[in-house]
Amino acid sequence: MLSLFDEGAPEPVPEPFNLAAHALGRAEALAQKTALAIVSPTGAARWRYGTLLQAVQGIATGLREAGLLPGDRLLMRLGDEVEFPLAFLGAIWAGIVPIPASAALTVPEITRIAEATRPRLIVAAPEIALPDPLPCPVLPALALREMETAPAAPPELGAADRLAYIVFTSGSSGEPRGVIHAHRAIWARRMMWQGWYGLRDDDRLMHAGAFNWSYTLGTGLLDPWAIGATALIPAYETRPRPLTQPNSPTA
């Protein structure tokens, strides 16, 4: 017996569109709700939606004032700290293309990525490998904290099909390759909220992946924020067992 199921075509992506603005589309209405908590056995660093939105808009302003234009590329050399998603969304908010890259990459590895992507600026935390030779100026990660309080920038709107960010594969099966993601990628993820994992706005979703991984960015951060849920990310080198205890910071 043949069964056919068809709900019809999905709702088309709005035009013009901006991935970061869509991800934080509920931030003003949920300004006092916890959007992100980076948890460890000793506590959690919490960010409310209103604070997250202000920081992203401020970083967008700061990157524009640093001379970056829509379409320019920003190579990210950051660890698993809150500056990572803030810089990622701040760049996209401004129409800049972030290139999140693993902090574990060596100098030759990140040099090859820089040669392939030609960034206009690198934002870097201390003691994380940089390309050699440097292809462009380097912005210290601490400068992002100063940008967070800058006046809010409006989102750079445009075609939903235009480039939003680039993530490189691990290279485990060969040479790492850059995977380009359009702004509309976040809109397509909405179909997974119910069909994949039943995501709701009152959920608290924990993801253990590194920030530079596209799966973490999508499932761990962008999806919860777009629906208005709370994203939980373990701090670097936090083991699972302490977070499952009754008195853990996520309880």
C-alpha positions, 0 to 999 in steps of 0.5 A: 500500500502506497502512502503519500503525505504532503503539507504543501510548500513551506512558507517563503523566506521574507525579502529583504532578509538578514539572518542575524536579525531573524535569529534575534527577532524576539529579543526585544519582546523577551528582553529579560529572559535568559538567552544564553548561559555558559555553564560550569560546575562553579556557576554560569555566565548568563546573557539576557535577550536584551543584553545579547541584542544590544551587544550584537548591534554594538559590534555591528557598529564597531565593525563598520567603524573599523572600515568593514563593508557589506560583503567583506570577510571577517576571519574569527580566531576565538575560543568557546567564549561568549565573544564568539557568537556575539562577533558571529552575529554582529558581523552578519547583522552588518552584512559582513561575512564571518568565517568561524574557524576552530581555535585548535587549527595550527598556523599552516592550517589557518594560513591556508584558510586565510589564503582561500577566503581573503579576509579584510580583518581578523578578530583574535583571542590571545594564544590562538594561531594566526595566519603567517604572513598576516593577510590583513589587520588583527582586531584583539578580542577585547575590543569586542567588549568595548564595541558592545556598548556602541550605538545600535546599528540597523541590520543590513537587509538584502537578498536572502540568497546572498552569502551570510557566513563560511564554515570549513569542514574538518578535513578528516576525509581530505583537504578542508573545504569552505561551505558557504551558507546563505542568509536564508539557511536559518529560515530553512531550519524552522522546518526542523523545530517540530519534525526533528526535535520538537523545539519550543520557546520554553525549552532550555537546550544544551549543546556540547559542541564547539562554537565554530562547528556549524551544527552547534551554531545552528542547533545550539544557538540559532534555533533556540534564539529564533524561537525564543528558548534558552541556549545552554553551552558548557564552558571549555573543558567542562565534563558532563557529570558535574552538570547533571547533579541536582545542584548544578548551575543549570538546575 
